[in-house]
Every structure is written in structure tokens, then in C-alpha cells.
Amino acid sequence: MRILILGASGFVGSALHAQFAENHEVVGTSRGGHGLVPVDLADSGGVRTLVEQGFDVVVHTAGAVDLGAAQRDPVAAHVANVAPMQPLLDAIDHTGAKLVYLSTDNVFDGTADHYDESATRTPINVYGETKVAAEDLVLAHDRHLVIRLPLVYGRSPLSNKFLARFAAPQIQARTDIVCNPLYLPSLAPAFEQLADTSGVVHIAGAETLSRFELMTRVRDHLAAPARIVATDRFSTAEDCPRPLRLVMRSMRHSLTGPDVATALADLH
Ligand SMILES: NC(=O)c1ccc[n+]([C@@H]2O[C@H](COP(=O)([O-])OP(=O)(O)OC[C@H]3O[C@@H](n4cnc5c(N)ncnc54)[C@H](OP(=O)(O)O)[C@@H]3O)[C@@H](O)[C@H]2O)c1
């Protein structure tokens, strides 16, 4: 397959780029650097020219992912996450490629026990609202795929932002925010198995735990010096409303990422 990865300098995008490159012809983009194809999603002409080079699949991982920043500046979040979508979809339509769009568990409000693909989306923050708006544009086309992800953890080739946190002397981590986090290397194989799927799929890890538990277990595994400080909604001034319980399941497939112990056995 010939695959285009938009956002191949990012945490998720650079891992997908490296893994897909083992079996496919892959072109990756960023806004500049890393030897990737430079393109800004705001440049719809540049995006069209690139897409028209001909790809079987376009994987869209680019955009604004900082929840606090999106809450402070909803217009910028919309510009990054929603405005480029229609020109991108129009360009792709032209070529017959399939778009795979990465979305988030933050499209849900966190009040249910768990969420499958049929659950109603009720975002409580701006980031989630932009992802719902982008999903709607993608899902207006039958052949495209939206993959909703929970918190993703692990090592990434170009943007190692998850593990970089453990270099700090202390990390604040919420005891009251729970999800089933996905180990990053398990995304590409799941993705390959779902390549012929369209609509919405959830891909999540096998274990449900709090941010505090996850960070503590990763810190212990790495033998990092960082102190993990337990916080919750009462002790922290929130920069953004955050859903508390985001457990994703799938009614469409039985794939899950590994539990945390299995993931940590792989994490170096
Ligand atoms: N990380 C998670 O835990 C997680 C969880 C759920 C869902 N997701 C979803 O997964 C996707 C990737 O997240 P991530 O954590 O990997 O994000 P990230 O590390 O911040 O990477 C974002 C990528 O987007 C690119 N980008 C940003 N604005 C751009 C623009 N205007 N034009 C072109 N490229 C642009 C960045 O490239 P440059 O800065 O190099 O230009 C970078 O490659 C997002 O859609 C996110 O919603 C992530």
C-alpha cells in the first residue's frame, strides 16, 4: 500500500510512520523538519497537490491536541482541527484514497460506565467539540474511517512526549481520571487489521486504570527519579473540563492493546 501520514513528526504519527514503513511505501508530513514533506494543513492548495500524488490511504494524525490550549483559544483549535478538514476531504475524494482520521475518547462526557461506537457523543471541552466536528465531516463519506483512541503511552521515534515527562523531578497525575490507555506500538497492527473497515472504531487497551496508577507503574518500570504526585479535581485548578471515566469498548472488533504489565515488558 502507498500511505500518506499527515503529522508524521508527532507522537502517534511518527510511530505509525516507522511501523508502516516496514511493509508499505510511506510518505510523512510535518510543518517542517525531520526530513518529512513540509506541508501546513492550512495551505489547502499544498495539501491537494500532495494528496494528488496518489495514495491508497491517507492517515490524518495532525492538529492541536493540547486540551488546555484549546479551551483558552477555541478559535485556534477550530482552525487547527476543523477548518482543514473539508478541503482535505475534497482533495481526497478526487483521488479515491481512503481517509483514516484519528479521534479521541474526549468526544464523550465520562459519565457512563463505558462507551462503544454506538454511544452518543457529548463533549465537555473545546478539544472534544473540535474532534466531533471533524468526525462529522469525515463520516459524511462512506469509505472513510474514524479511529477513536484513549490516552496513548509508550516510546515514539520523533516526539517522545510521554516518556519525556519522566525526566521532571515530579509529575502531577490525577487519581480520579480513569481510562483504558493504549500502548502505542499496538496501534499499527490493529490499524492494519481494520484497514478495510469504515465508519467509527474504538481501539483501546485491555486494562482500566487511573492516570496516577499508570504514571506510577511506568515510573517504577523505568526506575525514573520522578515523584508522582496524586491530584484530583478538588486539589487541582483545571485548565479545561475533563471527563473522569473514559472506558472505550468496541462492538465492531475484538482487538485490544496489551495490559500495562505486558506493555511495560516491551518498553525500554
Ligand atoms: N496522544 C494521545 O494520547 C492521543 C489520544 C487520543 C487521540 N489522539 C489523536 O491522535 C492524533 C495525534 O496526536 P499526537 O499526540 O500524536 O499529537 P502531536 O504529538 O502533537 O502531533 C501532532 C502532529 O500534527 C502536526 N501538525 C500540527 N498542526 C499542524 C498543521 N497546521 N499542519 C500540519 N501539521 C500539523 C505536528 O507537526 P509539526 O508540529 O511538526 O508541524 C505533529 O506532527 C490527534 O488527532 C489526536 O487527537 C492522541
The ligand as a Tripos MOL2 file, in Angstrom:
@<TRIPOS>MOLECULE
LIG
   48    52     1     0     0
SMALL
NO_CHARGES

@<TRIPOS>ATOM
      1 N1         -1.5430   11.2800   22.1400 N.am      1 LIG1
      2 C1         -2.6510   10.7650   22.6410 C.2       1 LIG1
      3 O1         -2.6640   10.2470   23.7860 O.2       1 LIG1
      4 C2         -3.9310   10.7820   21.8280 C.ar      1 LIG1
      5 C3         -5.0950   10.2860   22.4230 C.ar      1 LIG1
      6 C4         -6.2780   10.2910   21.6800 C.ar      1 LIG1
      7 C5         -6.2920   10.7830   20.3890 C.ar      1 LIG1
      8 N2         -5.1440   11.2810   19.8410 N.ar      1 LIG1
      9 C6         -5.2110   11.8250   18.4850 C.3       1 LIG1
     10 O2         -4.0980   11.3600   17.7430 O.3       1 LIG1
     11 C7         -3.6520   12.3900   16.8520 C.3       1 LIG1
     12 C8         -2.1600   12.6160   17.0740 C.3       1 LIG1
     13 O3         -1.9280   13.0480   18.4100 O.3       1 LIG1
     14 P1         -0.4290   13.2340   18.9510 P.3       1 LIG1
     15 O4         -0.4860   13.1220   20.4260 O.co2     1 LIG1
     16 O5          0.4870   12.3760   18.1800 O.co2     1 LIG1
     17 O6         -0.1640   14.7600   18.5770 O.3       1 LIG1
     18 P2          1.2310   15.5290   18.4380 P.3       1 LIG1
     19 O7          2.3530   14.7510   19.0150 O.co2     1 LIG1
     20 O8          1.0110   16.9050   18.9630 O.co2     1 LIG1
     21 O9          1.4550   15.5940   16.8730 O.3       1 LIG1
     22 C9          0.6720   16.4320   16.1030 C.3       1 LIG1
     23 C10         1.2150   16.4570   14.7010 C.3       1 LIG1
     24 O10         0.4190   17.3880   13.9900 O.3       1 LIG1
     25 C11         1.2780   18.2090   13.2100 C.3       1 LIG1
     26 N3          0.5860   19.4760   12.9910 N.ar      1 LIG1
     27 C12         0.0420   20.2880   13.9280 C.ar      1 LIG1
     28 N4         -0.5490   21.3300   13.3400 N.ar      1 LIG1
     29 C13        -0.3720   21.1810   12.0090 C.ar      1 LIG1
     30 C14        -0.7580   21.9170   10.8650 C.ar      1 LIG1
     31 N5         -1.4340   23.0560   10.9480 N.pl3     1 LIG1
     32 N6         -0.4100   21.4530    9.6430 N.ar      1 LIG1
     33 C15         0.2760   20.3040    9.5130 C.ar      1 LIG1
     34 N7          0.6770   19.5500   10.5560 N.ar      1 LIG1
     35 C16         0.3440   19.9940   11.7850 C.ar      1 LIG1
     36 C17         2.5370   18.3020   14.0230 C.3       1 LIG1
     37 O11         3.6110   18.5710   13.1560 O.3       1 LIG1
     38 P3          4.6740   19.7490   13.3190 P.3       1 LIG1
     39 O12         4.4750   20.3700   14.6730 O.co2     1 LIG1
     40 O13         5.9890   19.0690   13.1320 O.co2     1 LIG1
     41 O14         4.3520   20.6290   12.2230 O.co2     1 LIG1
     42 C18         2.6480   16.8850   14.5650 C.3       1 LIG1
     43 O15         3.2690   16.0520   13.6100 O.3       1 LIG1
     44 C19        -4.5210   13.6140   17.1240 C.3       1 LIG1
     45 O16        -5.5390   13.6420   16.1630 O.3       1 LIG1
     46 C20        -5.1250   13.3440   18.4900 C.3       1 LIG1
     47 O17        -6.4080   13.9270   18.6040 O.3       1 LIG1
     48 C21        -3.9550   11.2950   20.5360 C.ar      1 LIG1
@<TRIPOS>BOND
     1     1     2 1
     2     2     3 2
     3     2     4 1
     4     4     5 ar
     5     4    48 ar
     6     5     6 ar
     7     6     7 ar
     8     7     8 ar
     9     8     9 1
    10     8    48 ar
    11     9    10 1
    12     9    46 1
    13    10    11 1
    14    11    12 1
    15    11    44 1
    16    12    13 1
    17    13    14 1
    18    14    15 2
    19    14    16 1
    20    14    17 1
    21    17    18 1
    22    18    19 2
    23    18    20 1
    24    18    21 1
    25    21    22 1
    26    22    23 1
    27    23    24 1
    28    23    42 1
    29    24    25 1
    30    25    26 1
    31    25    36 1
    32    26    27 ar
    33    26    35 ar
    34    27    28 ar
    35    28    29 ar
    36    29    30 ar
    37    29    35 ar
    38    30    31 1
    39    30    32 ar
    40    32    33 ar
    41    33    34 ar
    42    34    35 ar
    43    36    37 1
    44    36    42 1
    45    37    38 1
    46    38    39 2
    47    38    40 1
    48    38    41 1
    49    42    43 1
    50    44    45 1
    51    44    46 1
    52    46    47 1
@<TRIPOS>SUBSTRUCTURE
     1 LIG1         1 GROUP 0 **** ****
